[in-house]
Amino acid sequence: MPRYDYRCRACGSTFEVSRPMSEASAPATCPSGHDDTVKLLSTVAVTGTGRSSAPAPRPAGGGGGGCCGGGCCS
């Protein structure tokens, strides 16, 4: 279940609420009981090994890419 971060405008505390995505826009009450809260934007870290058995695909057209690789420079 996703967790959403909120900040209380009344007391300044930051807290998390776990709820289904269907309730993501529902208001949240801070642990101290205040209703004046705002949902914070959170960042998502996507990690991986960065390893692949296949080489990266080459751009179509056989050029080196970029402006000069495409022949638009004189």
N, C-alpha and C positions, 0 to 999 in steps of 0.2 A: 504494500500500500504506500503510495507516495506521501512524502512529508513536505509540508509547506511552512515557510518561515514568516512570522508576523512580528510587528513592532507595535507596542502600545503607545499611543500618543499621550495618554494621561500620565503614565509613570515611567515611560522610556524603556521598559523591559522588552527583550526579544525572546520569542518562544516559538516552538514548533508544534504543528498539529498534523497528525496522521489521519488522512481521510481519503475516500475514493475520489478518483478524478472527476466523477460526475458532481461532486460537491466542492470542487476547487475554488469556485467563485463565491461560496457561501461565507458570510461574515464569521469572525472568530472572536471569542471573548478571552481576554488575557487571564492568566492564572490568579491575578489579584481581583478579578471581577469587572474590570473596565471594558466597555463596549467600543471605545474609540480606538480601533486598531487598523493597521494597514498591512496588506500582504507585501512581502519583500520579493524582489527578483532574486533568484538564486542561480548560480552557475552550475553547470553539469560537467563533470570531468569524464571524458571518454578515454579510456586507456586500452592499450593493446600491446602486443609484442612488436608490431611494426615489421614482422617478418612475413614473407610470402614466398611460395615456391614458384610463382609465375612472375615473369618480368613485367614492369609497368608498360601499359600500352603506349604505342608511338602515335603521334598525331597524324591524321590523314593528309595526303598530299605530298608526303616525303620531305617537306621542308624542315628546317631546324626550329621552327616556331618563332614567335615574336615578329616584329616588323621586318627586320632585315632577312630573317629566314623565309619570309613570305614573298620577298622580292619587291616590296613597296618602296624601298630606299633607293636613291640614285647613287 
